[in-house]
Amino acid sequence: MQHFLALSDKIPWIMAPAIVIAASVIITVLVVVNRLLAPASKAMLVAVMLALSAWAMVMRAF
């Protein structure tokens, strides 16, 4: 959590709304794609997201 706070201190305040809008668009696109795909593809997409999340947690330890 401290990494996110340190990262947020480096983002200029003028860019904060743009980052929130971009994150909202990315999340919306992922949700729409997830709902349109077949169940097997959904499972693959979730597996990739879990793998990336696990990798981020592993890298956070370094």
C-alpha positions as a Python dict, from the first residue, in 0.01 Angstrom:
ca = {
    (1, 'M'): (0, 0, 0),
    (2, 'Q'): (290, 233, 70),
    (3, 'H'): (404, 192, -291),
    (4, 'F'): (70, 323, -416),
    (5, 'L'): (89, 621, -183),
    (6, 'A'): (442, 700, -296),
    (7, 'L'): (332, 668, -659),
    (8, 'S'): (32, 894, -603),
    (9, 'D'): (260, 1162, -461),
    (10, 'K'): (454, 1167, -788),
    (11, 'I'): (145, 1220, -1008),
    (12, 'P'): (74, 1588, -1075),
    (13, 'W'): (-271, 1697, -956),
    (14, 'I'): (-364, 1813, -1305),
    (15, 'M'): (-323, 1455, -1433),
    (16, 'A'): (-533, 1291, -1161),
    (17, 'P'): (-871, 1332, -1340),
    (18, 'A'): (-723, 1199, -1665),
    (19, 'I'): (-585, 893, -1487),
    (20, 'V'): (-920, 824, -1319),
    (21, 'I'): (-1103, 855, -1651),
    (22, 'A'): (-852, 628, -1827),
    (23, 'A'): (-876, 367, -1551),
    (24, 'S'): (-1257, 378, -1569),
    (25, 'V'): (-1250, 327, -1946),
    (26, 'I'): (-1006, 35, -1918),
    (27, 'I'): (-1215, -133, -1646),
    (28, 'T'): (-1533, -81, -1848),
    (29, 'V'): (-1377, -233, -2160),
    (30, 'L'): (-1252, -534, -1961),
    (31, 'V'): (-1598, -589, -1810),
    (32, 'V'): (-1771, -566, -2150),
    (33, 'V'): (-1521, -802, -2313),
    (34, 'N'): (-1558, -1043, -2021),
    (35, 'R'): (-1937, -1050, -2061),
    (36, 'L'): (-1920, -1105, -2437),
    (37, 'L'): (-1674, -1394, -2437),
    (38, 'A'): (-1762, -1761, -2410),
    (39, 'P'): (-1721, -1932, -2069),
    (40, 'A'): (-1389, -2097, -2164),
    (41, 'S'): (-1248, -1764, -2274),
    (42, 'K'): (-1373, -1605, -1954),
    (43, 'A'): (-1187, -1863, -1750),
    (44, 'M'): (-871, -1796, -1950),
    (45, 'L'): (-907, -1420, -1901),
    (46, 'V'): (-958, -1461, -1527),
    (47, 'A'): (-657, -1694, -1508),
    (48, 'V'): (-438, -1436, -1684),
    (49, 'M'): (-558, -1161, -1448),
    (50, 'L'): (-489, -1381, -1145),
    (51, 'A'): (-143, -1467, -1277),
    (52, 'L'): (-61, -1100, -1333),
    (53, 'S'): (-189, -1014, -986),
    (54, 'A'): (22, -1289, -831),
    (55, 'W'): (326, -1169, -1025),
    (56, 'A'): (268, -812, -900),
    (57, 'M'): (251, -939, -543),
    (58, 'V'): (574, -1136, -592),
    (59, 'M'): (752, -837, -744),
    (60, 'R'): (629, -613, -462),
    (61, 'A'): (840, -817, -220),
    (62, 'F'): (1156, -702, -400),
}
